[in-house]
Amino acid sequence: MADNKNFNKVSVIIVGAGPAGLATAITIKKQKPHLDVCVVEKGADAGNHNLSGAALEKLQIHQLLDSAAAGWKDTEQAKDILARTIDNDNVYMFLLPKIKIKITPFIKIAKKLGLGLGQMVHAGDYLVSVSKLSKWLASIARQNGIEVLTGFSVEDIILENGKAAGVFLKEQGLDKHGNKQPNYAAPEKIYADVVVLAEGCDGLITEKFIEKAGLQRKDNQLYSLGIKEIIKVSDQQYKAFGDGTSIHSMGYPIWTPFIGPAMFGGSFMYAMGDNKIAVGVIVGLDFKYCDFNPQDALTHFKNTPFARQYLSDGQVVEAGAKMIPEGGLNAIPRDRETGDIGKFNTVIVGDSAGFVNMLKIKGLHNAIESGMLAGKAIAKNMHNTNNIAADYTRLVDASNIYREMYSARNFRQTFVKLGATFGMPFSIISNLLPQWKAEKDYQAMTSAKYRYKGNKEFDKDTFTAMAATEHREEQPSHLTILDPKICIDKCTAKFNRPCITFCPAGVYETVHDEVKPANPSNCLHCKTCQRKCPFDNIRWTVPEGTGGPRYKNM
């Protein structure tokens, strides 16, 4: 058994306590109770860093809970977290703020015809808080004897002879200049027979492992940024909206045909219970406008007459931002020689692998399923851990995850290749078109300006406060500008320092004519800066454990 004080050696180490990582842990422990399974999470508590859209398909979460917690349907957590099912599911096209078309009937027809667009139907799904769901799964994991260690940042993966041997935890107690303070704690190693990477989108350790272990993607990973607020409204507004309502929209203010702007993305509204409505925008990071602030787009959507009738005079009680992996099937990292989603005794699950189906605009059910499949492969192959990645990949490629990813394999790339206006109609037949290659998101930046200007209603400091983000102020900055001269000599002249505008937390400022990550303690860990800096000149590294947002209802 593991040393309960040091945890320096365990059977399985899982990096990340989101739904995918916890599903992995629970599945392993139910099948092999004697194994030491440890989940390491950098957030102060499980669920603190989990933010997602709220639609969750039932099959996978039911399978996980049925295996893990007898009588779960009668628990207080189930009655709270899984209380709402979508019974009013609508999709709109906004041509202008006051002009919209209900396209739900067309989507239902597409579903009957077996067209990919028909996957956008969400009726019957749960409306959930993913942060609450993660916290619940963490409690179930602990009840099953799994160690869930929160507040510990993993900085790197240990490879010995090409095979993972464990992970490095980040050292703590340095001042801003890297000097050791009285509370200094040296970096620790946790050795493990198996490593599972479940960090979520653009995982730091996952990307290091991909490079070190020689994995590759057939096509570049693409990203969107999701900006979300939870707003408490009046009894009358919530009743009018409906407790089982899910709204998705496309068009204004992300895309207006022919006249611009032209970006991939859309808006959403979900009922969250207790008079709370989640509202947000999702914008592809291949946007070209150097002055674009996604939070301005959220404000514009909230100011449409449709949204305003439900949200006006409401109080924002929580806010957050998160990237979404959208590259699809060909952006899943695989071993060059074997095609495995991992290598030997290391596997990649959930958003770390990129299992988001963009035809559904959902990936949470795939994350949970991938975790369960990883758990099965690990439990089966502990006698020969070199087989784990291969067995896991075989299970994934024979699963609904692969079928979904295959169905959406060219959807997002069609928008990249043809643009929003022409990409929309051609996306219906995207899999009949050539398999487009997509440039990296940061390469799409131009000097073009966003058509709809911002207003004074939005304040980044208030938004950041609503995410309850915090970091120890004295630690070294976890954000680095690689070459400040590029900011001064190239970026300022060509794009006017867009990171200052697009960062949702106001981390970047001009200090003495130089762009700096002046407010790293504001960071929401969305990593947009790393993927959208037009000169690929910013790097995000892991801060000390417990840092970052502390979502409760997102």
N, C-alpha and C positions, 0 to 999 in steps of 0.2 A: 504493500500500500504506500501511497504518497506520504511524505513527511508533512504532517499537518501544520508545521510551523514554517518550513522553508519552501515546500513544493518544488524542490530542485529537480525532481524526476517523477513524471507521470506517464501513464499509458498513452493518453491523447490530450493534446493541447489545442484549444480552439480559440482563434483570435477574433473576437467580436461577439457580443451578446445580443445580436439582433435576432429576428425570427429564424433566419437560416442557420446561424451558429447554434442556437438553442435547440432547434429541431434536430440537428446533428447529434448534439450531446444527449438529448432525451432518448433518441432512437438507439444509440450505442448502449446506454445504461440499461434500457429495458431488455435488450438482447444479451448483454454481457455484464451482469450486475457487479462482477468482481473487478472490472477494469476501473482504473483511476482516470476520471474524465474531468478536466479543468478548463473552464471558460474564462478568458481574460478580456476585460472590457475597460477601455480608457475613460469612459464616462464615470461620473461620480456615482451613478446608479444605473441599473439596467433600464433601458428605455430613454435615458436622457438625450441620446444622440439620434434617436429614431424619429424620422419625419417622413411622411409619405402621403400619397393620395389615400383616400379612406375606403375604397371599394376592395373587398376581400372575398374571393370565391370560397364556397363552403367546403368543398370536397377535401382539400388537403388539410385544412385546419381541423376538420372533424376527424380525419384519419390520425393525425398527430395526437389530438386530445383523447381519442378513444384508446389509444395505446398507452397513454401516459397517466391518465387521471380518471379512474372509474368514478362515475357519477358527476362528471364535470358540468353537465347541463344544469344541475341544480345548485351550483355554487354561486356565491354573490358576484364573483368576478365575471362569470359567464353572463349573468343577468345584467351586468353593467356593460361589459366590453362588447358583447355580441347581442345587444338588446335591439339594434335597429337593422332591418333588412330593407333593401331598396325596392320600393313598390311604385315609385314615380320616377322613371328614368327618361330624361329628355336631353336631346342634343340640338343646339341652335347654331345657325350661321349668322353672325353679326356683320352686315354690310356696312353699316354706319352706327353710331351710338343709339339712334332711335329706330333703326330699321334692322329687323332680324327675321330669319326664316327658320321655322321648325323643320329639321331634317330627320327627326326620329323615324317617321314612316319609311323614308328611303333606306335607312339603316336596317330596319326590320325586313324590308323586301330583300336587301342584300344578304341578310342572314338566311332567308328562305332559299335564295338562289345559291347559297354556298360561297358567296364572295367574301373576300377578306374583310371588307368594311363592316360586314355583319357581326364581327367579333366585338364591336364597340357597344353591344348591348350589355348592360350591367344589372338588369332586373334580377332580383333574387340574391344578389351579393349582400354581404354584411357591410354596414357603414361602421368603421372602427377607428379608434385611436391606435396607431401603431406603437406609440410609446407605452400606452397602457397594456397593449397586447404583449410587448416584449417583457415588461415588468411581471406580468402574469406567468409567462413561460419561464422566466428566471426563477420564480417561486416554485413552480412545478419541478424544475430541474433540481433545485436544492432539496426538495422533498424526496427526490429519487436518489439522493446521495451524490449529486454532482457539485463540485466546487465552482461557484461563480464569483470570481474575484473582480470587483469593480474598483476603478481608480488607479489602474495599472496600465501604462502605455507601453506597447511593444514597439521597439525601434528597429529591429532587424530579425532576420531568420538565420539560424545557424545551419550551414551546410557542411557536411563531412563526406568527402568522396562522392560528391554529387547528390547526396541524399540528405534530407532534412534531419537534424538531430535535436532541434528545439528552437527557442527564441531568446532574444535579448530583451530585457526590460530596460526602459530608459532610466538613466541616472536622474536623480532629483537633488534639489538644494543648491543649484548654481545661481550666481547673481547674473545681471545683464551682461557682464563682461566675461562670463565663463569661470569665475572664481568660486571656489567651494565655500559655502556658508556653513554655520554650525549645524544646520539640519541636513547636511549633505548625505545622500544615500547612493552608494556606488551602483552601477548597472549590474543587474542580476541575470543569470541564465536559468531558464527552465528547460530541462531536457525532456524529450518525449519520444515515444516510438512512432507516433503519428502526429502530423500537423494539419490542421484544417484552417483555411483562410476564409473568414466570413466577415470581413471588415465593412462591407457595403461598397458603395460606388467609389471608384478610383482609390482603392485601398493602398496605403503606402507600402505595407509589407508585401502585398500581392504584387505590386509593380516591381519591387525589388526582386521578388522570387522569379517573376517572369523573365527578368533580365539575367539573373544568375543561373537559372536552370535551363535557359535556352528555349523557353516557350515562345510562341509567336502567334500573332493574329493575322488572318488572311487579309483583313481590311482594318483601317483605323477605327478605334473606338470613338464614338460620337457621344456628345453629352447635351442635355438640356439642364437649365436651372429652374427649379421650382421655388416660387415665393408664395408663402401661405400665411394667412391670418385666421385666427378664430375670434369671431365677433359675437358678443352676447347682445341679443336683440329683445324687443318687447314680446310679451305673450302673444299679442295680435300678429306681429310680424312672423314669429315662428310658426304659429298655427296656419297662417296663410301660405308659408313656404312648404310645410309638411314634414313630419318627423321621419318619413322614409324617402325623402327626395334627394336625387342626385342629378345635377345639372353639369353638362359639359358644353363648351362653346368653342367655335373657331371664328376666325375673321378679326374684326376690330377688337382691340387696338394693336394686335400682333400682325395682322395681314389685312390689307384692303386691296382687292383685285385691281391690277393695272396702275393705279395711282400711288400705291405703296402706303405704308411699309410692306415689306415682303419677308416675313420670317416664319419659320416653322413653330407651331405651338398653339396655345389656346388657353381658355380660362375654365374654372370649375367652381361649383358651390355644392357643399354636402351638409346635410343635417347631422348634428353631432349630439343632440339631446340637451336637456337643461337650458333650452332657449339659445343654444349656441349653433352658429353656422360657420363652417370652414369655407373660406373663399381664397382663391389663388390663381396665379398664372404660371404656365410652363412655357419656356422660351428656349428654342434650340440655340446652343452656343455657337452655331455657325452664323449668327447674325452679323451683318456687315456694318452696322451704324456705330460710329466711333463715340457718339454722345448718348448712346442708349442706356437707360437705367431701367431694368426690369420692374423695379418697384413703382416707377411712373406708370408703366403699363397696368399694373394692378390697380393703381388709383383711378386710371381712366375707366377700367372695367367696372369698378365699384360705383363710378359716377354715371354709368348708363342708367336710364330710367328703369330697366328691368331689374338690375341688381339693387339700385337705390331703394326701391319699394320695400325690400326685405332688410336692408342694412342701415338705412339712414338713422342717425342718432344712436347707433349701436356702440358698444364699448369693446375695443380690441383687448382681449385678455391674454392672448399668446400669439407669437409670431415666430417664423423661422424660414430657413432657406436650405436647400439641398440639391445636389446634382443628381441626375438620373442617367444611367448608361443606356444608350439608344442604338448602338451600332449593330445589334442583332447577331444573327448566326455566325457571320464571318468575322465578328469582333471578339468571339469567345477565345480566350488564350488556350492553345493546345501545344503539346510537346511536338517538336518538329518531326521526330522520327515515328512516334507511336500514335499521335493524335489524341493523347490523353489530356484531360482537363486537370492538369497537375502533373506530378512526376513521382513515381515510386510510392512513397508513404505520405505524400502531400497532395491534398485536393483543394479545389477552389469552388465555393458555393455561393448561391444568391447573387446579389448585385456585384460582388467582387468578380464573378465570372461574367456578368452581363446578361442574366436571364430575364430581361424585360421584353415583353411582347408589345411592340409599339402599335400593332393593330388593336389591341385591347387597352393600350395605355396603362398596363398593369404588369407587375412582376412579383408581387408579394406572395401569391399562391405558388409561383415557380420557385421562389426562394425557399419556402417551407418544404416543397417537394424535393428540391435538390438536397436540402439538409437531411431529409429522411433517407434518400437514396445513398448519400455519403455515409450515414450512420450504418445502413445495412452492409455496405461494402467494407467498412472498417471492422464491424463485428465479425463478419465472415472471414476476414483475411488477417487477423492478428497473429496467426501462426506464421505468416509470410507477408510482412508488410509491404514488400516490393510490389505486390499485386494489387494494392488498394486503388491506386489511381486508374489502373486499367479496368478494374471491375466497376468502379464508380462510373467511369465514362461509358462503359457498356450499358449500364442501367439508365444513364441519362439519355443516351442515343436511342434507347428503346422506349422512352417514356413520352408522356404528353408534353414535357418541356421541349423536347426536340421537335415534336410535331408542330407546336406553336411557333417556335423560333424559325422553323423552316417555312411556315406559311407567311411569315412577316420578313423574310430574308432580304428583300430588296425595297421594302416600304420606305424606310428613312432615307436610304441612298437616292431614291427617286426624287425626293424633295431637294437633296443636296445638288443633284445633277441638273434638274429642270427648274428649280426655284419654286417658291410657294404657289404662285398663280397657276403654272402649268403642272407642277408636281401634284397638286390636289386631284385633278381629274385622272391623271395618269397613274396615281397611286392605286387606283381601283384594280388596274391590271399590271401592277408593278412586277409581279413574278413572271409575266410574259415578256418583259423588257430585258435588255442586256443587264448583267450583274454589274452595276456601276461601282466604280472605285471612288471613295470619298476622301477629300483632303481633310487634314486635321482642322479642328474648329478654329484655332487661332489664326490660321492662314486665310480665313474668309474676311477679316477686318478690312474696311476701306475708309476713306475720308467722308463717305456719305453721312448725312444727318437724319436722325429720326424725325418723321413728319409731325408727330403729335408731341408737343413739348410738355415738360413736367410742370407741376404746380407746387404751391407752398403747403398743400395739405399733408404732404408726406415728409416725415423726418426720420432719418436713419438712426439717430440716437435713440429715439423712442422705440423704433422697431427692434433694435438690438436689446434694449431693456426688456422688451416683451419676450425675448428668447431666453432671458435670465442667464446669459452667457457670462462666464468669468474665468480668469486665469490668474495664477499667482503673478503679481505685477513684476517681481524682481527677477524672474527667470529670463534666460536669453530668448530673443524673439524666435519663434518657430517659422517665420516667414522671411525669405531671403530674396533680394533682387540681385541676380548674378552679376550683372555689369551695369552699374549706375550710368555709365557714359551712353549706353544705348538709350536709356530713358531721356537723357538730355539731348543727345545729338540726333536721334532718329524718331523716337516715339512722340516727343513733344511737338516737333515740327510737323509730323505727318498726321498724327491722330489726337493730339492734345491730351495725352495721358488718360486713356479710357479706364484704366483700373480704378481711378478715383471715383468714377461715375458708376461703373457696373458692380463694384464690390457691394454686396447688400448690407455690410456691417460698418462701412466707413473706415476700414482699416488703413487705407492709403491716403496720404496727404502730401502736399508740396511743402517741404521744409527747406528754407534758404535755396529756393529754385531747384531743389532736388526731390524727386518722388521717393518716399520712404514708407515702409509699413509701420507708421507712427503709432498705431493703436492695435497692436497684436492681441491685447486682452479682449478686444471686441469680437474676435474671429468666431464665426459660426461653424467652422470646419466644413464649409461647402466645397472648398478648393476650386472655386470658379476662377480665381486669379491665376492659378497654375495652368489651367486649360484654355484661358481666353486672352492672356497677355499676348498682344499681336507679334511680339518678338520672342515668345517662349522664354521669357527672361525672369520668371518668378518660380520659386520652388517652395512647396509646403512641406514642412517636416513635423513630426509628432511633438506636441508640447508635453509637459508633465501630466501625469494622470490626474483626473477629476476636472481638467480644464475643458472649456467649451460650453455649448448650450445645455440647458437643463429642461428639456421639453417634458411636459406632463400629459398633455391632451392631444399632441400632434399626431 
